[in-house]
């Protein structure tokens, strides 16, 4: 009997570029979702999060094993990350401080 590893569905989020990316470069198939609906043409390792809502992905590796990522929730004025069965962690959008130029 052979046992194959599940895909690593860990992601990173860049709030400046509003890009959500999966870290497993061995994925052969990726499908991104926004609020439960498939995002058209979003089949790569990264997706733009231009709209508020719940984002997640499913991915399949070369062995045919499929996994699902945790969910990223984008709110209109705040960004926070919601992991399954965990308390949300707030991630504030970037802010610019007061200008010191004279």
N, C-alpha and C positions, 0 to 999 in steps of 0.2 A: 504494500500500500504506500502511495506517495502522498505527502501532505504539502500543500502549497500555501504560501503566505497571502494574507489578505492585502489589498492595496492600502497604502498609507494615505489616508484622506485628510491629513492635517493641512490647514491652510494658513496663509498670512494675509493681512489686510494693510494696504497702504492708504491712509486717509487723505494724503495730499493728492494722489492720482485717482483715488476712489477705485482701486483695483484689488480684487480678491483673487488670490492665486493658490493653487494646490501645489504641494511640494514634491509629490511623487512623479518623477519624470518617466517612470516605466509604465505609466497608464497608457493603454492603447485606445481607450474610449472614455470620453467624459461627457456628461450631460449636466448643464446648470439649470437651476430652478429659481423662480421668483414667485413667492406666494403660492407655491404648489403647481405653477404652470411652467412648462419647458420654455427656456429663453431661446428664441429662434437663432440659429447659427452660432450659438455659444457652445462650442465643442472642444475648445482648447483648455490649457491649464489655467488660464486667467480669464476673468470676466469683469467688465466695468459695472460698477454699482451706482448708476446714475439716478435711479428711482428709489424712493423709500420702499421698504418691505423686507421680507424674510428670504435670504439667499442661502442655497446649499447646492451640493453637487453629488452625483453618483459617478463612480469610476470603475473601470474594469482593467485588470492587468493582463499580461500576456498568457497567464495560466487560465484565464476565464473566471477569475475570482472577482467579485464585485463588492464594493464598499460604499458607504454614504458618509459625507462629511457632517460636522456639526453645523449649526445654523448661525448665520450672521444676520442680525436685525439692524437695518438702517432706518433711523427715525428722521423726520424732517429737520429737526434742529439739533439733535444729539445723535451720536453714534454709540451703540453699545453692542457687545458681543453676548450672545446667549448660547451657552453650551448645554447640551441635553443633561437634565437632572442636576444642574448647578445654578447658582445664583448669577444673574447677569453681571458682567463687569462693565462699568461705564468707560467709554473711550471718547473724550471730548474732541470736537473738531479743532484744528489748529487756529490760533488767534494771533493777531499781530499786536504787539505792544505799542505804546505811544511813541511818536516820532521824537527823536532827540536832535534832529537837524535844526539849525538856526538860520 
